[in-house]
């Protein structure tokens, strides 16, 4: 249900900030933390900045192909002192194909996360329940998300990262999806290897107790701004384990129960 947003910044200030983030992304450069210059800014301001930045990217011909959900673990919520996830937009320019390398030089401070992506079978608008997600999300597939930021470190507030499209940058999804009904999303296991060595293991329960819960949160949060998911969209539901900083020549392998492994290579 839509609500009245709480803004502390003017629309002109929101546009100026969005332009700074947009230019920093194009130049692979940094800007100071927004919350240091604008400590009064709210999460609604941050989402308005994100929306303004999205319009700039759409104006140059990019297209929205889905959404990403971030801050889905209790550890990350404590780190950023929030009690809620955040979301951003996925663009076609960020989609990697299997076998295609990710260029480290095109990014500032990339970090790699292993997740489950949902592929929407129909449009969906909140309010919704987990049962609605299971009915509307047609397929699931393993994926890598490569987050990036226009700040010099990941020591940020949630308002900074929301403004910066929740860290959305690149992503790689597997090519062998399964129906939602074929997967126990709470118990499904994930293993990530980095450069041939075990990096870590995780389970779906790490994502708000179940990736379906993070999807439910997303659809209901989008509804506050009069937005919904669309048929065919990709949604990255949240990381199973801690993100890892990536460097050139790093190779990651993602193995999820019941799916072919997925490899991400940096150059």
Secondary structure as GFF3:
##gff-version 3
##sequence-region A 1 267
A	DSSP	alpha_helix	11	27	.	.	.	ID=ss1
A	DSSP	alpha_helix	34	37	.	.	.	ID=ss2
A	DSSP	alpha_helix	43	59	.	.	.	ID=ss3
A	DSSP	beta_strand	64	70	.	.	.	ID=ss4
A	DSSP	alpha_helix	74	80	.	.	.	ID=ss5
A	DSSP	beta_strand	86	91	.	.	.	ID=ss6
A	DSSP	three_ten_helix	92	94	.	.	.	ID=ss7
A	DSSP	beta_strand	95	96	.	.	.	ID=ss8
A	DSSP	three_ten_helix	104	106	.	.	.	ID=ss9
A	DSSP	beta_strand	111	120	.	.	.	ID=ss10
A	DSSP	alpha_helix	130	136	.	.	.	ID=ss11
A	DSSP	beta_strand	137	147	.	.	.	ID=ss12
A	DSSP	alpha_helix	158	163	.	.	.	ID=ss13
A	DSSP	three_ten_helix	165	167	.	.	.	ID=ss14
A	DSSP	beta_strand	170	173	.	.	.	ID=ss15
A	DSSP	beta_strand	178	179	.	.	.	ID=ss16
A	DSSP	three_ten_helix	180	182	.	.	.	ID=ss17
A	DSSP	beta_strand	189	194	.	.	.	ID=ss18
A	DSSP	beta_strand	197	203	.	.	.	ID=ss19
A	DSSP	three_ten_helix	204	206	.	.	.	ID=ss20
A	DSSP	alpha_helix	211	224	.	.	.	ID=ss21
A	DSSP	beta_strand	234	239	.	.	.	ID=ss22
A	DSSP	beta_strand	244	245	.	.	.	ID=ss23
A	DSSP	beta_strand	251	256	.	.	.	ID=ss24
A	DSSP	beta_strand	262	265	.	.	.	ID=ss25
###
